[in-house]
């Protein structure tokens, strides 16, 4: 390997290091895109958006699965009707036996 190629490689490495350290500090700094502080940075905003969308989807699914007021009233009426029929059948069987 020639001296020129070695020098070029060393210069490229030094340039990468000189640029990488300040950029890494900016990226992870208080106002950087990947800031560790809550509510700051691109990553936190993206995660917050995903959580919000997930919560909205979960609420929609719960609303679709939960019975409506009409469904609950209809179920209550059916239960009352079944109780009445059971009581009538019991009275009829007691009258026939007694």
C-alpha positions as CSV (number, residue, x, y, z in Angstrom):
1,X,0.0,0.0,0.0
2,X,1.4,3.3,-1.0
3,X,1.9,6.2,1.4
4,X,-0.6,8.3,-0.5
5,X,-3.4,5.7,-0.2
6,X,-2.6,5.2,3.6
7,X,-2.7,9.0,4.1
8,X,-6.0,9.3,2.2
9,X,-7.5,6.5,4.3
10,X,-6.3,8.1,7.5
11,X,-7.7,11.5,6.5
12,X,-11.1,10.0,5.6
13,X,-11.2,8.2,9.0
14,X,-10.3,11.5,10.8
15,X,-13.0,13.4,8.9
16,X,-15.6,10.8,9.7
17,X,-14.7,11.0,13.4
18,X,-14.7,14.8,13.4
19,X,-18.2,14.8,11.9
20,X,-19.6,11.8,13.8
21,X,-18.9,13.1,17.3
22,X,-20.7,16.4,17.0
23,X,-23.6,14.9,15.0
24,X,-24.0,12.2,17.6
25,X,-24.1,14.8,20.3
26,X,-26.7,16.8,18.4
27,X,-28.8,13.8,17.7
28,X,-28.9,12.8,21.4
29,X,-28.9,16.3,22.9
30,X,-31.8,18.1,24.5
31,X,-33.3,19.3,21.3
32,X,-31.9,16.6,19.0
33,X,-34.0,14.2,16.9
34,X,-33.5,11.3,19.2
35,X,-33.5,13.1,22.5
36,X,-33.9,11.0,25.6
37,X,-36.2,13.6,27.2
38,X,-39.9,12.9,27.1
39,X,-41.9,14.8,24.5
40,X,-38.8,15.9,22.5
41,X,-37.4,14.6,19.3
42,X,-38.6,12.7,16.2
43,X,-38.5,9.3,17.8
44,X,-40.6,10.3,20.8
45,X,-43.1,12.0,18.5
46,X,-43.4,8.9,16.3
47,X,-43.8,6.6,19.3
48,X,-46.5,9.0,20.8
49,X,-48.3,8.9,17.5
50,X,-48.2,5.1,17.3
51,X,-49.5,4.9,20.9
52,X,-52.4,7.3,20.2
53,X,-53.4,5.4,17.0
54,X,-53.3,2.1,19.0
55,X,-55.5,3.5,21.7
56,X,-58.0,4.8,19.2
57,X,-58.1,1.4,17.5
58,X,-58.6,-0.3,20.8
59,X,-61.4,2.0,21.7
60,X,-63.2,1.4,18.4
61,X,-62.9,-2.4,18.9
62,X,-64.3,-2.2,22.4
63,X,-67.2,0.0,21.2
64,X,-67.9,-2.6,18.4
65,X,-67.9,-5.5,20.8
66,X,-69.9,-3.9,23.6
67,X,-73.7,-4.3,23.5
68,X,-75.8,-1.3,22.8
69,X,-78.5,-0.1,25.2
70,X,-81.2,-1.6,23.0
71,X,-79.4,-5.0,23.1
72,X,-79.3,-4.9,26.9
73,X,-83.0,-4.0,27.1
74,X,-83.9,-6.7,24.7
75,X,-81.9,-9.3,26.7
76,X,-83.5,-8.1,29.9
77,X,-87.0,-8.5,28.4
78,X,-86.2,-12.0,27.1
79,X,-84.9,-13.0,30.6
80,X,-88.1,-11.7,32.2
81,X,-90.2,-13.5,29.6
82,X,-88.3,-16.7,30.3
83,X,-88.9,-16.3,34.0
84,X,-92.6,-15.8,33.5
85,X,-92.9,-18.8,31.3
86,X,-91.0,-20.9,33.8
87,X,-93.2,-19.7,36.7
88,X,-96.4,-20.5,34.6
89,X,-95.0,-23.9,33.8
90,X,-94.3,-24.6,37.4
91,X,-97.8,-23.5,38.5
92,X,-99.3,-25.7,35.8
93,X,-97.4,-28.7,36.9
94,X,-98.3,-28.1,40.6
95,X,-102.0,-27.7,39.6
96,X,-101.9,-30.9,37.7
97,X,-100.2,-32.7,40.5
98,X,-102.3,-31.3,43.3
